[in-house]
């Protein structure tokens, strides 16, 4: 009888472990990506990181070996044929896409992107690679962090470095939404990102850049990260949402993210 109870206990523990959901964060050594990854870890979530640089992972994600044994996968989203890339998605339930292109300022004051790091490479093709690999691996949901401003063609941000970043972010959004009827998704489109303390402002939600008319066009990265983490945890309330995100420093700080997601559904 004692042995039977012991075996039953072991089976229950094993079942609980197998039911634990795993989240993969791409671009986890970026400013927002590191906030999301470290927040999930602090909440004892089963989280992996897909990064290109092991040294940056060691500095920002506080890993030791910084390899697959610690959930750190070294791969490039523009190279989906690599074994390390595919391995990162195995057994994953949720993928958070935070890999994104980043312009570099030149000595003459102009901007460009590194070779292979243009928005078409990282935001679009990289995003499509992530979505396709997610579907093949049986991932249940994808959370994409995109950007506001995508309804304004040939804007300053599009012309920056001749990268057309917002255009290609829009194509990545379409890739996520049209990938599969079985893929649950959440798309968060923040306004201008600032490196400030989170949790101090009222978070504003909208669609199709309507928030731009309010003049409230800045949001702390920490608040964006908090919304993403909440979307990971509140999958039912955040599923199927596509929305702009900004903040009001004079408003009441947002604490109930479930209510925030419910408010998105009311925006027309």
N, C-alpha and C positions, 0 to 999 in steps of 0.2 A: 504493500500500500504506500509506504514511504517513498519507494523507488518510483512508483507510478506518479505520485504527486511531484516528485523532483523532475521527472521527464516532462510532465505537463507544464511546469514552470519554465523550463528551458525552451519548450516550443512556443510558449506565449511571449517570452522575451525575444526569440528569433523572429516571430511574426511582427512584433512591434518594430524591430529594427528594420525589417524588410519594407514595412509600410512607411518608414520615415522618408519624407520627400527631400530630394536633392535639388539645389538651385545652382546654376552655373552663371557667373557674371563675366561677360566679355568686356575687355577694356578695364579690367579691375585695378590697374595701376594709374588710371586717369584720376583727376581730382574728385569727380563725382563717383566714379567706379570704386575707388578706395573707400569712400564713405559708406557706400552701399555694402560692399564686401565685409568691412570691419563691423558694421552695425549688425549684419546677419550673424556673424561669428559671435558677437557679444551676446546675442539672443540664443546662442547654442543651436543655431540652425546648421543643417548639413549643407555646406556651401563650398563650391569650387570656383577657381579663378582661371580665366583664359587670358594670358598675357604674352607679350613678346620678349620682355627683358627680365631675366631671373634676378639681377641685382636690384632693379626697381621693386620687384615683388618682395625681396628681402627687406628693403627699407620701408616700404609702405604697407605691406600686408602682414609683416611681423612673422614670416615663416622662417624655418631653420634650414631645412634641406631644400625647400622651395621646389619640390618635384611632385610627381603624381601621388606619392605616398602621403603628401600633405594637401592634396587636392589642388595643387598648382600645376597647370598645364601650359607649357611654353609652345606657342603656335601663333601663326599669322592668319588673320581672318581672310586675307586675300589668297591664301594657299590651302584650299579645302582638301586637296589630294594628300596632304601630309597625314601620316598615321597619328601624330600627336593631336592634330586638330579633331579628327573623328573620335579619338579616345575620350576627349573631354566631355562628349555628349552622352556617352553610354550610361544608362541608368538615371539620367537626369529627368526631372519632372517639369522644372521651370527654367527658362533661359532669360536672363536680363541682358539686353543689348545696350552696352555703354561704350563700345568701341566706336570711335569717330575720328574723322580727319581733323587736323589742326594746322592753321596757317603759320608760317614763319616770317617774321619781319626781317627784311634785308637792310643792309647798311644805308641804302638810299631812301629808306622809309616805305618802300613798297613791300607787298606781301607775296609769298609764293607757298607752294607745298613741296615737301620732299618727293623725290622720284618714287612712284608707287604708293604715295600717300595722299593723292588727290581725293576729293570727295567721291568722284566716280569709282575710285579703287576701293576705298575703305567704307564709306557710308552706303554706297549702292551695291557694288559687287560683293563687298564683305558682308553686308546685311543679307543679301540674297543667299550667299554661302551658308550663313548661320541658319537662316530659315529652312533651307533645303536639308541641311544636315539634321536640324531639329526634327523635321518631319520624318526623315528616314530612321532616326533613333527612337521615335515614338514619344517625343517630348509633348507634354499636354498643353503647355502654354508658353507664350513669349511676351515679355514686357520690353517695349522699345522706348528709349528716351530719344526723342527727335528734337524739334525746335519750333518755336513760333516764327511767324514771318513767311510761311510757305505759300501764302495766298498772294504774295507780292512779287511777281516775276521780275527778274533783272534788278533786284534791290542792291543796296550797297554790299550786303553780305554775299550775294551771288557774284558780284563783280570782284570781290576781294580775291586777289591772286588768280583771277579768271577761273575760279574753281567751281562756281555755280553750286555752292554747298547746299543751299536750301532746296534747289531743284532736285538734287540727288537724294536728299533726306526724304523728300516727298515720295520719290520712287521706292525708297526702302519701306516707307509706311504702306504703300500699295502692295508691296511684296508680302508684308506681314498679313495684311487684311485679306489677301486673295490666296494665301498659301494652301489652306485646306479648311473645309467646313468643320473639321474636328479639332482645329487648333484654336484654343482660347487665347485672346490677346488683350493687352492693355497698351495704349500708346500715349505717352506723356510728352507734351510739347511746351517746355519752359520758355519764359522770356529771357531777358539778359541775365546771365548767371553772375553772381557776386560771391566773393569769399567772405561771408559774414556768419556770425553765430545764428544757428537755426532756432526755430521754436519761439521767435519773438514777434512774428507778424501773422496777420490774417492771410490765409492762402485764398487766392481768387481763381476761379475756373471759368472757362468759356470755350468758344469754338470759332474757327475761321478768323482768327486774329481780331476778334471784336474787342478784346481787352486793350488793344493798342490805343483805342479811342479814349480810354480812361486815364492814360498817362502813367499807369502803374506797370512799368515795363522792366522790373528787376525782381529777382527772386534768389535768395541764398541757395547755394549748392546743397547745403545741409538740409534745407527744407525739401528740395527735389529728392534727395536721397531718402528722406523720411517717407515721402509719398511712395517711392518705389518699394521700400521695405514693407510698407503697409499693403501695397498691391500684392506682394508676394504672399503675405499672411492672410489677406482678405480676398481670396481668389474669387469667391462668388459675387461679392459686391463690386469688385473692380473689373471683372471680366467683361469683354466686349466694349470697353470704353476707349474713346479717342478724344483728347481734350487739351486745351491750352492751360498753362499754369503760370500764375504770377503772384505777387504779394502786395500787401498794404501794411507798411510799418506802423501806421496809425490805428489799424484795426485790432480787434481782439485776437490774440494768438490762437491759431487752429490747433486743437488737441484731438478732435474726434475725426479720424480719417475715414471711418466708415460713412459718417454723415457727409464728408466731402465727396466721396464717390457717389453717394445717393444724389447729391446736388448736381453732379455732372449729368445724370440722367434727366434732370429737369431742364437743362439748358437746351434751347431749341434755336 
